[in-house]
Amino acid sequence: MKPNTDSKNFSKDSKFILALHSSSDQFGIGLIQLNDNKEYINSAIFPIGKDLSSQLFKCIEQLLPAKFWSKIIRIAVATGPGGYTGTRTTIVFARTIGQQINCQVDGISSFELMVPRLLNEAKDSEIDETFWIIKSLKRKGLIGGKYKIINKRQLNNILEAKELVSPILLDINAEIKPQLYARDNVQQDVLRLLEISLSFYKQRKISSWKDIFPIYPTSPVKYNR
């Protein structure tokens, strides 16, 4: 997807929220421009795979040229689970910018980002108040996160949930029912990442870059609750 951002529309008073999602082979970038109480949203998906480390700056600059990075007031980054190198690369970038310009940095697991999408595609019989999202990792085993529904179905048929247990590598004998299978949709999930970070901004939530780390479990956990 080619971004349609025209940096000529950026002004000295512009402020930005930047979102980065690299937990799959696609690199998703989201951008909110805040001007005079107005919000302009843009996003782009780059299928660059393992070239992320060499293409990161170039991709971001297609939406937000480097000369405007000092105007970033908040960065949101997907913390995984995903490929170690890709996830780590965007987190290092977010932490570095957060430290250098003293902006807030929000870290959200890629499973938590897909929760609303998976819930609203699921049948009522497939979920309870609490449920798991699971995914198989090559040469690792099963990884899962636990979630709790925090509202009832309304007229718009949308369910939301909060993360109870961040994605962990599970013991093969762990009882993890009911369960939904993780499915990537970076285009939707990077917009969800932006939405969450914008909400935190409006709540004036403090989020430090020091607390942001990639989710890449290496030791299985037996979790039976």
C-alpha positions in Angstrom: 0.0 0.0 0.0 1.4 3.4 -1.0 0.8 6.1 1.6 -1.0 9.3 0.5 0.6 11.6 3.1 1.6 15.0 1.7 4.1 16.4 4.1 3.4 19.9 2.6 0.3 19.8 4.8 2.4 19.5 7.9 3.0 22.7 9.9 5.2 23.8 12.7 2.2 23.3 15.0 1.5 19.7 13.9 1.9 16.9 16.4 2.0 13.3 15.6 1.2 9.8 17.0 3.1 7.1 15.2 2.3 3.4 15.3 4.6 0.6 14.2 3.6 -3.1 13.7 6.2 -5.6 12.6 5.1 -8.9 14.2 4.6 -10.5 10.8 6.3 -10.4 7.4 4.4 -7.1 6.7 5.5 -3.8 8.3 2.5 -1.7 9.2 2.8 2.0 9.9 0.0 4.3 11.2 0.1 8.0 11.7 -2.2 10.5 13.3 -1.6 14.2 12.7 -3.1 16.4 15.4 -3.9 19.9 14.2 -6.3 22.4 15.9 -8.3 19.7 17.6 -8.6 17.8 14.3 -7.3 14.3 13.7 -5.9 13.2 10.3 -5.2 9.4 10.1 -3.0 7.7 7.5 -1.5 4.2 7.3 0.6 2.1 5.0 1.7 -1.6 4.8 5.1 -2.6 3.4 5.7 -6.3 2.5 9.5 -6.0 3.2 9.9 -9.2 5.3 13.5 -9.7 6.5 14.6 -6.4 5.0 13.0 -4.4 7.8 16.2 -3.5 9.5 17.6 -1.8 6.4 14.2 -0.3 5.2 12.8 0.9 8.5 13.7 4.5 8.3 12.9 4.7 4.6 9.4 3.3 5.2 8.6 5.6 8.1 9.8 8.6 6.1 7.2 7.9 3.4 4.6 8.9 6.0 6.6 11.2 8.3 9.8 12.7 7.0 12.6 12.6 9.6 12.6 16.4 10.0 9.2 16.1 11.7 10.2 13.3 14.1 10.8 15.8 16.9 7.0 16.6 16.7 6.1 13.0 17.7 4.2 13.1 21.0 3.5 9.4 21.3 4.7 6.2 19.7 2.8 2.9 19.8 4.5 -0.3 18.9 3.3 -3.9 18.6 5.4 -6.0 21.0 4.8 -9.4 19.5 4.8 -12.3 19.6 6.3 -12.4 16.2 9.7 -12.7 14.5 12.4 -11.7 17.0 14.4 -9.5 14.7 11.5 -7.7 13.2 9.7 -7.0 16.5 12.9 -6.1 18.2 13.9 -3.6 15.4 10.7 -1.5 15.8 10.9 -1.6 19.6 14.5 -0.4 19.6 13.5 2.4 17.2 10.5 3.4 19.5 12.6 3.3 22.6 15.3 5.4 21.1 13.0 8.1 19.8 11.1 8.0 23.1 14.3 8.6 25.0 15.7 11.2 22.7 12.6 13.5 22.5 11.0 12.4 25.7 7.7 11.3 24.2 5.4 8.6 25.5 5.8 5.0 24.2 2.9 2.5 24.3 3.6 -1.2 23.9 0.7 -3.5 23.0 0.9 -7.2 22.2 -0.1 -8.2 18.7 -2.6 -10.6 20.2 -4.3 -7.9 22.1 -4.6 -5.8 18.9 -6.4 -8.6 17.1 -8.9 -9.4 19.9 -11.8 -7.2 18.7 -11.5 -8.6 15.2 -11.4 -12.2 16.3 -14.2 -11.8 18.8 -16.5 -10.2 16.3 -15.8 -13.0 13.8 -16.4 -15.8 16.4 -19.6 -17.5 17.2 -21.0 -17.1 20.7 -20.4 -20.9 21.3 -16.7 -20.4 20.7 -16.1 -18.0 23.5 -16.8 -17.5 27.2 -16.2 -14.4 29.4 -12.6 -15.4 29.4 -10.8 -17.1 26.5 -7.4 -17.7 24.9 -5.8 -16.6 21.7 -3.2 -19.2 20.5 -0.7 -19.6 17.8 1.9 -22.2 16.9 5.5 -21.0 16.5 8.0 -22.9 14.3 10.4 -25.0 16.4 8.9 -23.5 19.6 5.4 -24.9 20.2 2.2 -23.2 21.3 2.0 -19.6 22.4 -1.1 -18.1 24.0 -2.5 -15.1 25.7 -5.6 -14.9 28.0 -8.3 -12.3 27.6 -11.6 -11.2 29.3 -14.6 -9.7 27.7 -15.4 -6.3 29.2 -18.7 -5.5 27.6 -21.8 -7.2 26.3 -22.9 -7.3 22.7 -24.6 -4.0 21.8 -26.6 -3.0 18.7 -23.3 -2.5 16.8 -22.4 -6.2 17.7 -18.9 -5.2 18.8 -17.2 -7.0 21.7 -14.1 -5.8 23.5 -11.7 -7.5 25.9 -8.7 -6.8 28.1 -5.5 -8.8 28.3 -5.2 -10.9 31.5 -2.1 -12.9 30.6 0.3 -11.6 27.9 1.3 -14.1 25.3 3.5 -16.9 26.8 4.9 -20.2 25.6 2.6 -22.9 26.9 3.2 -26.3 28.2 1.7 -28.9 25.9 -0.5 -30.2 28.7 -1.9 -26.7 29.6 -5.7 -26.4 29.7 -6.5 -23.5 27.4 -10.2 -23.5 26.5 -12.0 -21.8 24.9 -9.5 -20.7 22.4 -9.4 -18.6 19.2 -6.6 -18.9 16.7 -4.4 -15.8 16.0 -4.8 -14.5 12.4 -2.7 -11.6 11.1 -4.3 -8.6 9.6 -1.7 -5.9 9.9 -3.7 -3.3 8.0 -6.5 -3.4 10.6 -4.3 -4.1 13.6 -2.0 -1.1 13.0 -5.1 1.1 13.0 -6.2 -0.5 16.2 -2.8 0.3 17.6 -3.3 4.0 16.7 -6.7 4.0 18.3 -5.4 2.7 21.6 -2.5 5.1 21.6 -4.8 8.0 20.8 -7.1 7.0 23.7 -4.1 6.9 26.0 -3.1 10.4 24.8 -6.5 11.8 25.6 -6.4 10.1 29.0 -2.9 11.7 29.5 -1.6 8.3 30.4 2.1 8.1 31.1 3.9 5.3 29.2 7.7 5.0 29.5 10.0 3.6 26.8 11.8 1.9 29.7 8.9 -0.5 30.1 8.7 -1.7 26.4 10.2 -5.0 25.5 9.6 -7.6 22.8 7.4 -10.6 23.6 9.5 -13.6 22.5 9.0 -16.4 25.1 11.7 -19.1 25.2 10.6 -21.3 28.2 7.2 -23.0 28.3 4.8 -22.3 31.1 2.1 -24.7 32.4 -0.9 -22.5 32.8 -4.2 -24.2 34.0 -6.4 -21.3 35.1 
